[in-house]
Amino acid sequence: MKKIYLSLVMGAGILFSPHISSFAQGDYPTLSQIDQRLKAISGSGSPAKLISLVKTEGGKDIWALKVGTGDMDNKPALALVGGVEGFHVLGVEMSLRFAENLVKENASALEKNTFYIFPNMSPDAYAQYHASLKYERRGNAAKVDQDRDGRVNEDGYEDLNKDGFITMMRVESPVGEYAASEDDDRIMVKADRSKGQKGKYMLFPESRDNDKDGKFGEDLLEGVAFNKSLPYKFPAFQPLAGEFAVSQPEGRALLDYLFDQWNIFAFVTFSPANNLSSPMKHNSADAKKRIVTSMLENDVALNAMVSGLYNDGVTQKAFNQTNQGTDGDFFQWAYFHFGRLSFSTPGWWIPEVKNEEGKSNANMDVNFMTWATAEGQSDVFVPWTAIQHPDFPNQKVEIGGIKPFVRVNPPFAKVDEIAAEHNAFILKLAEMRPNLEFHNVQTEKLAGNLTRISVDLVNNSTLPSHSEMGLKSRWLRKIRVDINKDAKDLVAGDKMKLIEKLESYEKTTLTWIVKGSGNVDIKAGAPHVGFASLNVKL
């Protein structure tokens, strides 16, 4: 009986701990379940250390897992970030699954690497997935005047049809810009007036115009979105961005923590942005601006190489994935401001569905409904139903549309396969870390009790020691080479030498002439590339 129970728990992706009560999981976890799993991962004897960086405005923990063995701060580290958008609940589950798998089955990965895992950066917004009223929330619990009219949160979403979901409302109007799609009359699309099409509906989020400004759902019952509040291209004065960059406790706490982690060489973020199935492009003009807005050329080549690794291991192929970063997001900050290699993926997207003629529909909502029907996912759409709306007393108003969360998060039954493929990719990326080694050590006796030492320092990795942006920003530490000889005994060569960068498989030859006998210790490295040590007998 005990073996059967343990098997069921493991099958649900939960790391079993005799000290933590386990639970069966059939859907994306609640915040309480997330806390239980994190505490199980970091239990007694675990290589994972769990800390709360800060509490949000809503009183929820921002968790950080540091996983590794030995001198963790001086091993190359990979950082994994989930929950940057509250509605992207898959990213939180994927981060948890990776942490569980890392601790349970991949202890060997910790010999050469450290891992930082931040599973949920938007817990206030994430909670909306399990709330009685469900909508795709981005902002935290801070009180913010989103429309800057002097009143706070007066025009949020309202569940007008009392079904527990915030969808859309369509209002029949001769000045409407929307019409039912010819491919699926449940879906509203903008009428193309250049083709003689005429609109029939105005389209709004399900809400009322409480402040009578003619707008709907523009002053939401939510505060600042983590993924819109970072300093890179901060979208000042936009809703959900905050009064200034990194204005919220969770953003400040994460960045303060990261600034102390000199050993991170790359980030993987689960978010709507995608530069893994489709790598970034280089724009030479944007790369030369004072504020750089294009990934630099050498880093684009690295992005393409890692993208190839991703596409080789992830069976689902991206369809219509055009989001490669939005203003104020974390994925771009990690590269442009923090100077690290930065990769992002949604982890899953709606597959392309072709019609009988072999053509796909460019409208993603139509494509989604076609896919959902083929998959037997019948509970993804609220049928259009007429209501009486106080702001449109003499017009036909209907509530309906695709339910929240289902377009960006797969059915939970699909997560096992998705997580397994992404776990394997992340581990392969970690294996590609910069790796310093000493080779071809030679000693030559010279006259006067002198010895010439020559050695090659090699970066034995497919990744360079520094991203091009890391060099440009001067943020990443240089490779430091030290020899433990007093200056009086060092006839030639540097007692301490700094090396800006070693390309993939590049070597540099180091030479010293030292006086005396005995042994000499040589050490080279930086936290994000690791350290190599050498003992030479004179």
Buried (B, 14 or more C-beta within 10 A) or exposed (E): EEEEEEEEBBEEBBBBBEEBEBBEBEBBBBBEBBBBBBBBBBBEEBBBEBEEBBBBBBEBBBBBBBBBEEEBBBBBBBBBBBBBBBBBBBBBBBBBBBBBBBBEEBEEBBEBBBBBBBBBBBBBBBBBBBEEBBBBBBBBBBEBBBBEBEEBBBBBBBBBBEBEBBBBBBBEBEEBBBBBBEBBEBBBBEBEEEEEEEBBBBBBBBBBBBBEEEBBBBBBBBBBBBBBBBBBBBBEEEBBBBEEBBBBBBBBBBBEBBEEBBBBBBBBBBBBBBBBBBBBEBBEEEBEEEEBBBBBEBBBBBBBBBBEBBBEBBEBEBBBBEBBBBBBBBBBBBBBBBBBBBBBBBBBBBBBBEEEEEEBBEBBBBBBBBBBBEBEBEEBBBEBEEBEBEBBEEEEBBBBBBBBBBBBBBBBEBBEEBBEBBBBBBBBBBBBBBBBBBEEEEBEEEEEEBBBBBBBBBBBBBBBBBBBBBBBBEBBBBBBBBBEBEEEBBBEBEBEBEBEBBEBEBBBEBEBBBBBEEEBEBBBBBBBBBBBEBEBEB
